[in-house]
Amino acid sequence: MHITRVTAPAIPDLASRLAPGPRPQPRTPHWLAWLEARLARRAERRQLLALEPRELRDIGLTPAEAWALARAPRRR
C-alpha cells in the first residue's frame, strides 16, 4: 500500500495580495510638452544666431537667412 502526503493548497500571504501592481507611467501634461518644445526651439534659434558667417556658409545659409529663420514668428 502506498500513502501520499497531502498538503494544503498554498495561500498567498496578505502582503502579496495587497501589493500594488505595476504603476502606470504618468502622462506628460499638454502644457509641459508645449513648454519643452518652445524652450528647445528658442535654444536652436539662439544657436543659429551665434554661428559665424563661415559656419553659416557651410550649412548653406547667409547671415540674413539665418536671422530671418531665427526671428520667424512662432508656430502654433
Secondary structure as the mmCIF struct_conf table of DSSP 4:
data_model
#
loop_
_struct_conf.conf_type_id
_struct_conf.id
_struct_conf.beg_label_comp_id
_struct_conf.beg_label_asym_id
_struct_conf.beg_label_seq_id
_struct_conf.end_label_comp_id
_struct_conf.end_label_asym_id
_struct_conf.end_label_seq_id
HELX_LH_PP_P HELX_LH_PP_P1 ALA A 8 ALA A 10
HELX_RH_AL_P HELX_RH_AL_P1 LEU A 14 LEU A 18
BEND BEND1 ALA A 19 ALA A 19
HELX_LH_PP_P HELX_LH_PP_P2 PRO A 22 PRO A 29
HELX_RH_AL_P HELX_RH_AL_P2 HIS A 30 ALA A 50
BEND BEND2 LEU A 51 LEU A 51
HELX_RH_AL_P HELX_RH_AL_P3 PRO A 53 ASP A 58
TURN_TY1_P TURN_TY1_P1 ILE A 59 GLY A 60
HELX_RH_AL_P HELX_RH_AL_P4 PRO A 63 ALA A 70
TURN_TY1_P TURN_TY1_P2 ARG A 71 ARG A 71
BEND BEND3 ALA A 72 ALA A 72
HELX_LH_PP_P HELX_LH_PP_P3 PRO A 73 ARG A 75
#
